[in-house]
Amino acid sequence: MINRRHILATTLLLAAALAAPARAEDKPAEIRIGTQKGGFFPAVRQRQTLESAFKPLGIEVRWIDFQFGPPLLEAINVGSVDFGFVGDTPPIFAQAGGARIRYVAAVKSEGNNQAIIVPKDSPIKSLADLKGKRVAFGKGSSAHNLLVAALEKAGLSWADITPAPLAPADATAAFAKGSVDAWSIWDPYLALAELKENARVLVFDKDVHKPNAYYIANTDFVEKYPALVAKLNTSFAAEGVWAEAHHEEVAKAQSEATGVDIEAVRRFVNRSSYRVVPLDAEVVKSQQAVADRFAKLGLIPKPVDVSNIVWTWTPGS
């Protein structure tokens, strides 16, 4: 039988629960950050900047490396990674597949870090010469977008080439053996091919379209910890400013961490942009053009609206 005493006790317990401070579970014990081979991340890790920013909050930082963007985004989708950095195409494929991801920041590229290359003595002299040729690229990667955009510019269709979807390590071997006629690829693999294989650049990204790169976070992580996402963005933005002024330190850290030849890394770093910015209307429009390109060709299962998964970051807020 419920009496007034029971009601009073229940009311007091409810009031106490509502007034109680947030539990430790309301913040993660660690933040898992996905990176790829390259970029300025080895220098950031070496400098312990992220660790210093989050340690006072009782949060550890764990770095997880991936060979390229699609598997990184799949890890973010399933919740085994919270936050990561990828090129322009992986988020398009991920969104079309229903992945739980959000764009949270961007890096506006100068278009010098990705290219379609051919062997030095190749008869291929222009994009039109790719017709009938076997071209390697990472499926769902930013190099996939470059290849599609380049063919479009040359008036060629996807059916005009023999696509060779290969992960970077496999494409490196195929290019060296002559198993492919051309290769759409990003740094540091691009720089290594230039220096080690005397590869010749047919076109850079900037010759075909305006590329960008993105920081992506898991949807649940963004919704649960928006202040932490903003802090991550702010930390990487500060590191980007530092990296712009310290190319040699960035190159040395990356070479030491990856074992990639320092000369190739210097070439990569000196033509890179590291400044982290919010996704403005120009960036969203550019990314929507990428999505529309793939939808038109039927390379993604359905059209997507990029703006639907953009999280608004206001620096300084």
Secondary structure by P-SEA (a helix, b strand, c coil): cccaaaaaaaaaaaaaaaaccccccccccbbbbbbccccaaaaaaaaaaaaaacccccbbbbbbbbcccaaaaaaaaacccccccccccaaaaaaaacccccccbbbbccccccccccccccccccccccccbbbbbccccaaaaaaaaaaaaacccccccccccccaaaaaaaaaaccccccccccaaaaaaaccccbbbcccccccbbbbbbbcccaaaaaacaaaaaaaaaaaaaaaaaaaacaaaaaaaaaaaccccaaaaaaaaaacccccccccaaaaaaaaaaaaaaaaaccccccccccccbbbbbccc
